[in-house]
Amino acid sequence: MNAALLAGIFAGYAIAVPVGVIAVLIIEAGMAGGLRRGFAAGAGAATVDLIYCVTALFIGGVLSQILASALLPLQVLSGVVLISIGVRGLYALWRGRRGEVANPNDPRVRGSAVQLYLRFIVLTALNPATVLYFLALAVGLPGIGSDPLLAVAFTVGAAGASLSWQLLLGAIGAAAGRLLPERAVSATRLVGQFLIIAFGTNIALTALAGA
């Protein structure tokens, strides 16, 4: 059981630590909205890792077939969603500089922490890197899923590792938003939006090129 727990911790950090679009989004959420929103974004990403992990362990064979057939449309949809998020982020920053957004924490403008949590569940679920990782996990770990105790230990390790890292990213973003000068925060958020658009464009074009 200890081996399964350690394997789960390793698997959780393996998917969470690499810097990708979800990490950029979590940090940006913390910078823009503080610790609560950074934690909400991180928790949303970790929730999907937990769901995918459980699904991969218990219905690995079926999951492999389903995701393999749906991977192309998922990649294109993910790219389009990310591009739209980046464009909307740029528009929000532009409006803020023009003084049109009086209160950036107004739920009508930014949405509640719960809405942000749900938004990150959708974004992470559509992220091709996450889908591909757990697709490989489903194929590579059939033995663990056949033993309930090992499956629980693996899932606890993976979910705990993912959650700890995602919350750390949210805290880093929140700290940066408080400590950095306003111009530096705005510049960082601006770069983040362009990175999101670049990620989305690359995902969509790569999927279409391989179709």
C-alpha positions in Angstrom: 0.0 0.0 0.0 2.9 2.4 0.8 4.3 1.7 -2.7 0.9 2.6 -4.2 0.7 5.8 -2.1 4.2 6.9 -3.2 3.3 6.1 -6.8 0.2 8.2 -6.5 2.2 11.1 -5.1 4.7 10.9 -7.9 1.9 10.7 -10.5 0.1 13.7 -8.9 3.2 15.9 -9.0 4.1 14.7 -12.5 0.9 16.1 -13.9 0.7 19.2 -11.7 4.3 20.5 -11.6 5.1 21.1 -15.3 4.4 24.7 -16.2 1.5 24.9 -18.6 -1.5 26.9 -19.4 -3.5 25.8 -16.3 -0.6 26.8 -14.1 -0.4 30.2 -15.8 -4.2 30.7 -15.3 -4.0 29.7 -11.6 -1.2 32.2 -10.9 -3.1 34.9 -12.9 -6.2 34.2 -10.9 -4.3 34.7 -7.6 -2.7 37.9 -8.8 -6.0 39.3 -10.0 -8.2 38.3 -7.1 -6.1 37.4 -4.1 -5.6 34.2 -2.1 -9.2 33.0 -2.0 -9.6 33.1 -5.8 -6.1 31.6 -6.3 -7.1 28.7 -4.0 -10.5 28.4 -5.8 -8.7 28.1 -9.2 -6.2 25.6 -7.8 -8.8 23.5 -6.2 -10.8 23.3 -9.5 -7.7 22.0 -11.3 -7.0 19.5 -8.5 -10.6 18.3 -8.6 -10.3 17.2 -12.2 -7.0 15.4 -11.5 -8.8 13.5 -8.8 -11.8 12.6 -11.0 -9.5 11.6 -13.9 -7.3 9.5 -11.6 -10.3 7.6 -10.2 -11.7 7.1 -13.7 -8.4 5.9 -15.1 -7.9 3.4 -12.4 -11.3 1.8 -12.4 -12.4 1.9 -16.0 -9.0 2.3 -17.7 -9.8 0.1 -20.7 -13.1 1.8 -21.6 -11.6 5.3 -20.9 -8.7 4.6 -23.3 -11.1 3.9 -26.1 -13.4 6.8 -25.4 -10.7 9.4 -25.0 -8.7 8.2 -27.9 -11.7 8.7 -30.2 -12.6 12.1 -28.7 -9.1 13.5 -28.4 -9.1 15.6 -31.6 -12.3 17.5 -31.0 -11.3 17.9 -27.3 -8.0 19.5 -28.4 -9.7 21.9 -30.9 -12.3 22.9 -28.4 -9.7 23.4 -25.7 -7.7 25.6 -28.0 -10.7 27.8 -28.9 -11.7 28.1 -25.2 -8.2 29.2 -24.2 -8.0 31.7 -27.0 -11.3 33.2 -26.0 -10.2 33.4 -22.3 -7.0 35.2 -23.3 -8.9 37.7 -25.5 -11.4 38.4 -22.8 -8.5 38.8 -20.3 -6.9 41.4 -22.6 -10.2 43.2 -23.0 -10.7 43.3 -19.2 -7.2 44.7 -18.7 -7.8 47.3 -21.4 -11.1 48.3 -19.7 -9.4 48.6 -16.4 -6.7 50.9 -17.7 -9.5 53.1 -19.2 -11.1 53.3 -15.7 -14.3 51.5 -16.9 -14.1 48.8 -14.2 -14.5 50.6 -10.9 -14.4 47.5 -8.7 -12.4 44.5 -10.1 -13.7 42.3 -7.3 -17.4 42.9 -8.2 -18.9 39.4 -8.8 -20.7 40.8 -11.9 -17.3 41.5 -13.4 -15.1 38.7 -12.0 -17.6 36.1 -10.9 -17.6 34.4 -7.4 -15.0 32.1 -6.1 -17.4 29.2 -6.7 -17.9 30.2 -10.3 -14.1 30.4 -10.7 -13.7 26.9 -9.2 -16.3 25.5 -11.6 -14.6 27.3 -14.5 -11.3 25.7 -13.7 -12.9 22.3 -13.5 -14.1 22.8 -17.1 -10.7 24.3 -18.3 -8.6 21.5 -16.8 -11.0 18.8 -18.0 -10.5 20.1 -21.6 -6.8 20.5 -21.3 -5.2 18.0 -23.8 -2.1 17.6 -21.5 -4.3 16.4 -18.7 -6.4 14.1 -20.9 -3.3 12.6 -22.5 -1.6 12.0 -19.1 -4.5 10.2 -17.6 -5.1 8.3 -20.8 -1.6 6.9 -20.5 -2.2 6.3 -16.8 -5.3 4.3 -17.5 -3.3 2.0 -19.9 -0.2 1.8 -17.7 -1.7 1.0 -14.3 -4.4 -1.7 -14.7 -3.1 -3.7 -11.7 -3.7 -1.0 -9.2 -7.3 -0.5 -10.2 -8.1 -4.2 -9.6 -7.2 -3.9 -5.9 -9.5 -1.4 -4.0 -7.0 -0.7 -1.2 -4.2 0.0 -3.6 -6.5 2.1 -5.7 -7.5 4.2 -2.7 -3.9 4.7 -1.6 -2.8 5.7 -5.1 -5.7 8.1 -5.5 -5.1 9.8 -2.1 -1.4 10.2 -3.0 -2.2 11.6 -6.5 -5.0 13.9 -5.4 -3.0 15.2 -2.4 0.1 16.0 -4.4 -1.9 17.8 -7.1 -3.9 19.8 -4.6 -0.8 20.9 -2.7 0.9 22.1 -5.8 -2.1 23.9 -7.3 -2.8 25.7 -4.0 0.9 26.7 -3.9 0.5 28.3 -7.4 -2.6 30.2 -6.2 -0.7 31.4 -3.1 2.3 32.5 -5.3 -0.1 34.5 -7.5 -1.8 36.1 -4.6 1.5 37.1 -3.0 2.8 38.5 -6.3 -0.4 40.5 -6.6 0.2 42.1 -3.2 3.9 42.6 -3.2 4.7 43.6 -6.8 4.0 47.2 -7.9 0.8 47.8 -9.8 2.5 48.3 -13.1 4.5 45.0 -12.7 1.3 43.1 -11.8 -0.5 44.6 -14.9 2.5 43.7 -17.1 2.7 40.2 -15.7 -1.1 39.7 -16.3 -0.7 41.1 -19.8 2.0 38.6 -20.6 -0.1 35.8 -19.1 -3.0 36.6 -21.4 -0.7 36.4 -24.5 0.7 33.1 -23.2 -2.8 31.7 -22.9 -3.7 32.8 -26.4 -0.4 31.3 -27.7 -1.1 28.0 -25.8 -4.6 27.8 -27.2 -3.5 28.6 -30.8 -0.8 26.0 -30.6 -3.1 23.3 -29.3 -5.8 23.9 -31.9 -3.3 24.2 -34.8 -1.4 21.1 -33.7 -4.6 19.1 -33.5 -5.8 20.3 -36.9 -2.4 19.6 -38.5 -2.5 16.0 -37.3 -6.1 15.3 -38.3 
